[in-house]
Amino acid sequence: MTRTILLARHGINAEVGHVLSGRSEIALANEGRAQAERLAVWLNRIRLSSIHTSPRARTRQTAAPAAARAGLVPVVAPALDEIDFGAFTGRDFASLDADADWQRWNAERDTARCTGGETMGEAVERAWRYIHAIPAGDAPALCVTHCDVIRGLVARLLGVSFTRIYAFNCDPGSVTTLELGASSTRLVALNERP
């Protein structure tokens, strides 16, 4: 039996593209709230059976309109949390670009560990196990998570290096759809923007 898993990236916040928010509790910006509403309307065509969200405020806020429309209570899932970027968290990208450790992290995503944080593989593995453990009766399932987690899941599915994740767009408020079968996982859609 196949299960449909919709991976939604949280809506935009004031730090997107400027600061590595990581596991901060930044809230959605006005545009992010509008993206969450558009996502909820777009999801009306799908009869969701469950909603799962990272613990971060921005993901919970993104999930809220869809949950209200579907009459579902989101499950807060630490496995869907942002990568633990450790010492990189909260730094602006301009300063990170000059940091040798940040450059190594991006060049060696398959093996590098964020200083004081986790590896890309650890983050993807926890999310991978989580989505595969969602029972058939809870699908279709919406999982609201983070950009690099979604791109990492797609990279794992396609069997490509995590250093290739920048080849996949994952816009704020977008949806990537997977079908999980008993013996296979299939990418149905990437970066759909409601």
C-alpha atoms as an extended CHARMM CRD file, in Angstrom:
* protein
*
       194  EXT
         1         1  MET       CA              0.0000000000        0.0000000000        0.0000000000  PROA      1               0.0000000000
         2         2  THR       CA              1.3610000000        3.4050000000       -0.9640000000  PROA      2               0.0000000000
         3         3  ARG       CA              1.2690000000        6.3940000000        1.3290000000  PROA      3               0.0000000000
         4         4  THR       CA              1.4070000000        9.9990000000        0.1470000000  PROA      4               0.0000000000
         5         5  ILE       CA              3.6590000000       12.2890000000        2.1670000000  PROA      5               0.0000000000
         6         6  LEU       CA              3.5700000000       16.0040000000        1.4210000000  PROA      6               0.0000000000
         7         7  LEU       CA              6.6850000000       17.8130000000        2.6410000000  PROA      7               0.0000000000
         8         8  ALA       CA              5.9710000000       21.5250000000        3.0540000000  PROA      8               0.0000000000
         9         9  ARG       CA              8.6330000000       24.0870000000        3.7570000000  PROA      9               0.0000000000
        10        10  HSD       CA              7.5920000000       26.6980000000        6.3020000000  PROA      10              0.0000000000
        11        11  GLY       CA              6.6170000000       30.1420000000        5.0600000000  PROA      11              0.0000000000
        12        12  ILE       CA              9.0160000000       33.0280000000        4.7910000000  PROA      12              0.0000000000
        13        13  ASN       CA             10.3530000000       34.8450000000        7.8400000000  PROA      13              0.0000000000
        14        14  ALA       CA             12.4200000000       38.0150000000        8.1440000000  PROA      14              0.0000000000
        15        15  GLU       CA             15.6990000000       36.0600000000        8.1990000000  PROA      15              0.0000000000
        16        16  VAL       CA             15.2570000000       33.9110000000        5.0640000000  PROA      16              0.0000000000
        17        17  GLY       CA             18.2120000000       34.5080000000        2.7500000000  PROA      17              0.0000000000
        18        18  HSD       CA             20.0200000000       36.7380000000        5.2750000000  PROA      18              0.0000000000
        19        19  VAL       CA             20.5300000000       34.8000000000        8.5120000000  PROA      19              0.0000000000
        20        20  LEU       CA             20.8800000000       31.0920000000        9.2160000000  PROA      20              0.0000000000
        21        21  SER       CA             17.8430000000       30.7780000000       11.5000000000  PROA      21              0.0000000000
        22        22  GLY       CA             18.5190000000       27.1490000000       12.4000000000  PROA      22              0.0000000000
        23        23  ARG       CA             16.5840000000       26.1560000000       15.4760000000  PROA      23              0.0000000000
        24        24  SER       CA             15.6650000000       29.7020000000       16.4730000000  PROA      24              0.0000000000
        25        25  GLU       CA             12.0510000000       30.5500000000       17.2640000000  PROA      25              0.0000000000
        26        26  ILE       CA             11.6060000000       33.2610000000       14.6610000000  PROA      26              0.0000000000
        27        27  ALA       CA              7.9890000000       33.7050000000       13.6120000000  PROA      27              0.0000000000
        28        28  LEU       CA              6.5900000000       33.9580000000       10.1130000000  PROA      28              0.0000000000
        29        29  ALA       CA              6.6150000000       37.3340000000        8.3910000000  PROA      29              0.0000000000
        30        30  ASN       CA              3.3680000000       38.6900000000        6.9120000000  PROA      30              0.0000000000
        31        31  GLU       CA              4.2310000000       37.0830000000        3.5660000000  PROA      31              0.0000000000
        32        32  GLY       CA              4.8970000000       33.7890000000        5.3640000000  PROA      32              0.0000000000
        33        33  ARG       CA              1.4510000000       33.9030000000        6.9470000000  PROA      33              0.0000000000
        34        34  ALA       CA             -0.0380000000       34.5520000000        3.4950000000  PROA      34              0.0000000000
        35        35  GLN       CA              1.9270000000       31.5650000000        2.1370000000  PROA      35              0.0000000000
        36        36  ALA       CA              0.5280000000       29.3980000000        4.9500000000  PROA      36              0.0000000000
        37        37  GLU       CA             -3.0140000000       30.4590000000        4.0190000000  PROA      37              0.0000000000
        38        38  ARG       CA             -2.3860000000       29.7190000000        0.3190000000  PROA      38              0.0000000000
        39        39  LEU       CA             -0.9900000000       26.3170000000        1.2880000000  PROA      39              0.0000000000
        40        40  ALA       CA             -4.1250000000       25.5670000000        3.3220000000  PROA      40              0.0000000000
        41        41  VAL       CA             -6.3850000000       26.4900000000        0.3990000000  PROA      41              0.0000000000
        42        42  TRP       CA             -4.2580000000       24.4440000000       -2.0260000000  PROA      42              0.0000000000
        43        43  LEU       CA             -4.4610000000       21.4320000000        0.2920000000  PROA      43              0.0000000000
        44        44  ASN       CA             -8.2840000000       21.5280000000        0.1990000000  PROA      44              0.0000000000
        45        45  ARG       CA             -8.0520000000       19.2690000000       -2.8720000000  PROA      45              0.0000000000
        46        46  ILE       CA             -6.4190000000       16.5770000000       -0.7280000000  PROA      46              0.0000000000
        47        47  ARG       CA             -8.2010000000       14.8750000000        2.1300000000  PROA      47              0.0000000000
        48        48  LEU       CA             -5.3840000000       14.9570000000        4.6720000000  PROA      48              0.0000000000
        49        49  SER       CA             -5.4040000000       12.2900000000        7.3470000000  PROA      49              0.0000000000
        50        50  SER       CA             -2.6710000000       13.8000000000        9.5230000000  PROA      50              0.0000000000
        51        51  ILE       CA             -0.4070000000       16.8040000000        9.9100000000  PROA      51              0.0000000000
        52        52  HSD       CA              3.0900000000       16.6290000000       11.4040000000  PROA      52              0.0000000000
        53        53  THR       CA              5.3320000000       19.5850000000       12.1120000000  PROA      53              0.0000000000
        54        54  SER       CA              8.7960000000       20.4430000000       13.3000000000  PROA      54              0.0000000000
        55        55  PRO       CA              8.7990000000       22.0020000000       16.7930000000  PROA      55              0.0000000000
        56        56  ARG       CA              9.8870000000       25.4250000000       15.4420000000  PROA      56              0.0000000000
        57        57  ALA       CA              7.3950000000       28.3120000000       15.6570000000  PROA      57              0.0000000000
        58        58  ARG       CA              7.5990000000       29.0200000000       11.9210000000  PROA      58              0.0000000000
        59        59  THR       CA              6.6260000000       25.4440000000       10.9960000000  PROA      59              0.0000000000
        60        60  ARG       CA              3.8010000000       25.2810000000       13.5300000000  PROA      60              0.0000000000
        61        61  GLN       CA              2.4790000000       28.6160000000       12.2450000000  PROA      61              0.0000000000
        62        62  THR       CA              2.6570000000       27.3240000000        8.6600000000  PROA      62              0.0000000000
        63        63  ALA       CA              0.7270000000       24.1740000000        9.5910000000  PROA      63              0.0000000000
        64        64  ALA       CA             -1.9880000000       25.9790000000       11.5800000000  PROA      64              0.0000000000
        65        65  PRO       CA             -4.2650000000       27.1490000000        8.7180000000  PROA      65              0.0000000000
        66        66  ALA       CA             -4.1970000000       23.7200000000        7.0300000000  PROA      66              0.0000000000
        67        67  ALA       CA             -4.9200000000       22.0300000000       10.3580000000  PROA      67              0.0000000000
        68        68  ALA       CA             -7.8560000000       24.3550000000       11.0260000000  PROA      68              0.0000000000
        69        69  ARG       CA             -9.3540000000       23.6900000000        7.5650000000  PROA      69              0.0000000000
        70        70  ALA       CA             -8.8760000000       19.9230000000        7.8570000000  PROA      70              0.0000000000
        71        71  GLY       CA            -10.0330000000       19.7260000000       11.4810000000  PROA      71              0.0000000000
        72        72  LEU       CA             -6.7640000000       18.0560000000       12.4950000000  PROA      72              0.0000000000
        73        73  VAL       CA             -4.4160000000       18.5900000000       15.4360000000  PROA      73              0.0000000000
        74        74  PRO       CA             -0.7910000000       18.6930000000       14.2340000000  PROA      74              0.0000000000
        75        75  VAL       CA              1.6450000000       16.2150000000       15.7400000000  PROA      75              0.0000000000
        76        76  VAL       CA              4.8140000000       18.0390000000       16.8390000000  PROA      76              0.0000000000
        77        77  ALA       CA              7.6510000000       15.8170000000       15.6370000000  PROA      77              0.0000000000
        78        78  PRO       CA             11.2320000000       16.5380000000       16.7840000000  PROA      78              0.0000000000
        79        79  ALA       CA             12.4120000000       14.2500000000       13.9520000000  PROA      79              0.0000000000
        80        80  LEU       CA             11.2410000000       16.9000000000       11.4690000000  PROA      80              0.0000000000
        81        81  ASP       CA             13.2250000000       19.6570000000       13.2090000000  PROA      81              0.0000000000
        82        82  GLU       CA             15.7250000000       21.8380000000       11.4010000000  PROA      82              0.0000000000
        83        83  ILE       CA             19.3050000000       20.6390000000       11.1520000000  PROA      83              0.0000000000
        84        84  ASP       CA             21.1800000000       21.4610000000       14.3450000000  PROA      84              0.0000000000
        85        85  PHE       CA             23.5790000000       23.9990000000       12.8370000000  PROA      85              0.0000000000
        86        86  GLY       CA             25.3620000000       24.4410000000       16.1740000000  PROA      86              0.0000000000
        87        87  ALA       CA             27.7110000000       27.4370000000       16.1670000000  PROA      87              0.0000000000
        88        88  PHE       CA             26.4670000000       28.5410000000       12.7330000000  PROA      88              0.0000000000
        89        89  THR       CA             22.9500000000       29.2670000000       14.0640000000  PROA      89              0.0000000000
        90        90  GLY       CA             21.9390000000       32.9210000000       14.0810000000  PROA      90              0.0000000000
        91        91  ARG       CA             24.8520000000       34.1040000000       11.9510000000  PROA      91              0.0000000000
        92        92  ASP       CA             24.3060000000       36.1400000000        8.8210000000  PROA      92              0.0000000000
        93        93  PHE       CA             25.3210000000       34.5260000000        5.5560000000  PROA      93              0.0000000000
        94        94  ALA       CA             27.8380000000       37.2700000000        4.7680000000  PROA      94              0.0000000000
        95        95  SER       CA             29.8980000000       36.3370000000        7.8340000000  PROA      95              0.0000000000
        96        96  LEU       CA             29.4030000000       32.6100000000        7.2280000000  PROA      96              0.0000000000
        97        97  ASP       CA             30.7530000000       32.9020000000        3.6770000000  PROA      97              0.0000000000
        98        98  ALA       CA             34.1280000000       33.9380000000        5.1340000000  PROA      98              0.0000000000
        99        99  ASP       CA             34.1530000000       31.0650000000        7.6640000000  PROA      99              0.0000000000
       100       100  ALA       CA             36.3430000000       28.0870000000        6.6990000000  PROA      100             0.0000000000
       101       101  ASP       CA             34.2130000000       25.6970000000        8.7750000000  PROA      101             0.0000000000
       102       102  TRP       CA             31.0570000000       26.8300000000        6.9460000000  PROA      102             0.0000000000
       103       103  GLN       CA             32.7880000000       26.4070000000        3.5900000000  PROA      103             0.0000000000
       104       104  ARG       CA             33.8680000000       22.8880000000        4.5850000000  PROA      104             0.0000000000
       105       105  TRP       CA             30.3190000000       22.0470000000        5.7550000000  PROA      105             0.0000000000
       106       106  ASN       CA             28.9220000000       23.0340000000        2.3600000000  PROA      106             0.0000000000
       107       107  ALA       CA             31.6800000000       21.3220000000        0.3610000000  PROA      107             0.0000000000
       108       108  GLU       CA             31.5080000000       18.1050000000        2.3980000000  PROA      108             0.0000000000
       109       109  ARG       CA             27.8310000000       17.7810000000        3.3350000000  PROA      109             0.0000000000
       110       110  ASP       CA             28.0700000000       13.9850000000        3.2140000000  PROA      110             0.0000000000
       111       111  THR       CA             30.5530000000       13.8450000000        6.0900000000  PROA      111             0.0000000000
       112       112  ALA       CA             31.0360000000       17.2600000000        7.7430000000  PROA      112             0.0000000000
       113       113  ARG       CA             29.5390000000       18.0680000000       11.1290000000  PROA      113             0.0000000000
       114       114  CYS       CA             28.3500000000       21.5410000000       12.0510000000  PROA      114             0.0000000000
       115       115  THR       CA             30.5150000000       22.8280000000       14.8810000000  PROA      115             0.0000000000
       116       116  GLY       CA             28.5290000000       21.8870000000       17.9820000000  PROA      116             0.0000000000
       117       117  GLY       CA             25.7260000000       20.4650000000       15.8530000000  PROA      117             0.0000000000
       118       118  GLU       CA             24.8890000000       17.4960000000       13.6640000000  PROA      118             0.0000000000
       119       119  THR       CA             25.7220000000       16.1040000000       10.2610000000  PROA      119             0.0000000000
       120       120  MET       CA             23.4180000000       16.3590000000        7.2860000000  PROA      120             0.0000000000
       121       121  GLY       CA             23.1560000000       12.5740000000        7.3060000000  PROA      121             0.0000000000
       122       122  GLU       CA             21.9700000000       12.5240000000       10.9180000000  PROA      122             0.0000000000
       123       123  ALA       CA             19.2810000000       15.1120000000       10.2020000000  PROA      123             0.0000000000
       124       124  VAL       CA             18.0640000000       13.3510000000        7.0660000000  PROA      124             0.0000000000
       125       125  GLU       CA             18.0970000000        9.9280000000        8.7280000000  PROA      125             0.0000000000
       126       126  ARG       CA             15.8360000000       11.0430000000       11.5820000000  PROA      126             0.0000000000
       127       127  ALA       CA             13.3730000000       12.6480000000        9.1410000000  PROA      127             0.0000000000
       128       128  TRP       CA             13.5540000000        9.6360000000        6.7760000000  PROA      128             0.0000000000
       129       129  ARG       CA             12.7200000000        7.1980000000        9.5790000000  PROA      129             0.0000000000
       130       130  TYR       CA              9.9080000000        9.4050000000       10.7770000000  PROA      130             0.0000000000
       131       131  ILE       CA              8.1020000000        9.7370000000        7.4600000000  PROA      131             0.0000000000
       132       132  HSD       CA              8.4830000000        6.0170000000        6.7820000000  PROA      132             0.0000000000
       133       133  ALA       CA              6.9460000000        5.2440000000       10.1970000000  PROA      133             0.0000000000
       134       134  ILE       CA              3.7610000000        7.2320000000        9.4730000000  PROA      134             0.0000000000
       135       135  PRO       CA              1.0060000000        4.5930000000        9.4120000000  PROA      135             0.0000000000
       136       136  ALA       CA             -0.9940000000        4.0340000000        6.2220000000  PROA      136             0.0000000000
       137       137  GLY       CA             -4.1210000000        5.2150000000        8.0400000000  PROA      137             0.0000000000
       138       138  ASP       CA             -2.4540000000        8.5780000000        8.6960000000  PROA      138             0.0000000000
       139       139  ALA       CA             -1.7880000000        9.2510000000        5.0060000000  PROA      139             0.0000000000
       140       140  PRO       CA             -2.0240000000       11.4190000000        3.0680000000  PROA      140             0.0000000000
       141       141  ALA       CA              0.1370000000       13.2150000000        5.5880000000  PROA      141             0.0000000000
       142       142  LEU       CA              1.3890000000       16.7830000000        5.5540000000  PROA      142             0.0000000000
       143       143  CYS       CA              4.8390000000       17.1900000000        7.1540000000  PROA      143             0.0000000000
       144       144  VAL       CA              5.8550000000       20.8220000000        7.6580000000  PROA      144             0.0000000000
       145       145  THR       CA              9.6140000000       21.0590000000        7.9990000000  PROA      145             0.0000000000
       146       146  HSD       CA             12.6660000000       22.9300000000        6.7150000000  PROA      146             0.0000000000
       147       147  CYS       CA             14.4340000000       23.5540000000        3.4090000000  PROA      147             0.0000000000
       148       148  ASP       CA             17.6150000000       21.5100000000        3.9030000000  PROA      148             0.0000000000
       149       149  VAL       CA             15.6970000000       18.6510000000        5.5070000000  PROA      149             0.0000000000
       150       150  ILE       CA             13.4110000000       18.4290000000        2.4530000000  PROA      150             0.0000000000
       151       151  ARG       CA             16.2830000000       18.7350000000       -0.0080000000  PROA      151             0.0000000000
       152       152  GLY       CA             18.2380000000       16.1410000000        1.9640000000  PROA      152             0.0000000000
       153       153  LEU       CA             15.3100000000       13.7110000000        1.8330000000  PROA      153             0.0000000000
       154       154  VAL       CA             15.0740000000       14.1990000000       -1.9360000000  PROA      154             0.0000000000
       155       155  ALA       CA             18.8380000000       13.6800000000       -2.3190000000  PROA      155             0.0000000000
       156       156  ARG       CA             18.6600000000       10.4710000000       -0.2990000000  PROA      156             0.0000000000
       157       157  LEU       CA             15.6990000000        9.2400000000       -2.3300000000  PROA      157             0.0000000000
       158       158  LEU       CA             17.5040000000        9.9230000000       -5.6050000000  PROA      158             0.0000000000
       159       159  GLY       CA             20.7860000000        8.4680000000       -4.3290000000  PROA      159             0.0000000000
       160       160  VAL       CA             22.8060000000       11.6370000000       -4.8550000000  PROA      160             0.0000000000
       161       161  SER       CA             25.3530000000       13.2980000000       -2.5980000000  PROA      161             0.0000000000
       162       162  PHE       CA             24.1350000000       15.8510000000       -0.0650000000  PROA      162             0.0000000000
       163       163  THR       CA             26.5730000000       18.2720000000       -1.7090000000  PROA      163             0.0000000000
       164       164  ARG       CA             24.0700000000       18.3290000000       -4.6180000000  PROA      164             0.0000000000
       165       165  ILE       CA             21.1200000000       19.6440000000       -2.5800000000  PROA      165             0.0000000000
       166       166  TYR       CA             21.4430000000       23.1030000000       -4.0930000000  PROA      166             0.0000000000
       167       167  ALA       CA             20.3620000000       21.5390000000       -7.4040000000  PROA      167             0.0000000000
       168       168  PHE       CA             16.8340000000       21.2980000000       -5.9270000000  PROA      168             0.0000000000
       169       169  ASN       CA             14.7290000000       24.3790000000       -5.2910000000  PROA      169             0.0000000000
       170       170  CYS       CA             12.7250000000       24.4070000000       -2.0880000000  PROA      170             0.0000000000
       171       171  ASP       CA             10.9610000000       27.7320000000       -1.8020000000  PROA      171             0.0000000000
       172       172  PRO       CA              9.2360000000       28.9980000000        1.3540000000  PROA      172             0.0000000000
       173       173  GLY       CA              5.6690000000       27.6660000000        1.4340000000  PROA      173             0.0000000000
       174       174  SER       CA              6.3720000000       25.0520000000       -1.2550000000  PROA      174             0.0000000000
       175       175  VAL       CA              5.3330000000       21.3890000000       -1.2840000000  PROA      175             0.0000000000
       176       176  THR       CA              7.3640000000       18.3380000000       -2.3270000000  PROA      176             0.0000000000
       177       177  THR       CA              5.3510000000       15.1280000000       -2.6490000000  PROA      177             0.0000000000
       178       178  LEU       CA              6.6040000000       11.6020000000       -2.0470000000  PROA      178             0.0000000000
       179       179  GLU       CA              4.8840000000        8.2480000000       -2.4120000000  PROA      179             0.0000000000
       180       180  LEU       CA              6.1120000000        5.6110000000        0.0020000000  PROA      180             0.0000000000
       181       181  GLY       CA              5.5220000000        1.9860000000       -0.9290000000  PROA      181             0.0000000000
       182       182  ALA       CA              6.3790000000       -1.2640000000        0.7870000000  PROA      182             0.0000000000
       183       183  SER       CA              9.6500000000       -1.5390000000       -1.1130000000  PROA      183             0.0000000000
       184       184  SER       CA             10.1680000000        1.8340000000       -2.7880000000  PROA      184             0.0000000000
       185       185  THR       CA              9.8960000000        5.5780000000       -2.3700000000  PROA      185             0.0000000000
       186       186  ARG       CA              9.0150000000        7.7830000000       -5.3220000000  PROA      186             0.0000000000
       187       187  LEU       CA              9.3350000000       11.5260000000       -5.9090000000  PROA      187             0.0000000000
       188       188  VAL       CA              5.9940000000       12.7050000000       -7.3160000000  PROA      188             0.0000000000
       189       189  ALA       CA              6.4920000000       16.4860000000       -7.3250000000  PROA      189             0.0000000000
       190       190  LEU       CA              9.2180000000       18.9010000000       -6.2870000000  PROA      190             0.0000000000
       191       191  ASN       CA              8.8250000000       22.4820000000       -5.0640000000  PROA      191             0.0000000000
       192       192  GLU       CA              5.1940000000       23.0450000000       -6.0240000000  PROA      192             0.0000000000
       193       193  ARG       CA              4.1890000000       26.5640000000       -5.0270000000  PROA      193             0.0000000000
       194       194  PRO       CA              0.5400000000       26.9830000000       -4.0330000000  PROA      194             0.0000000000
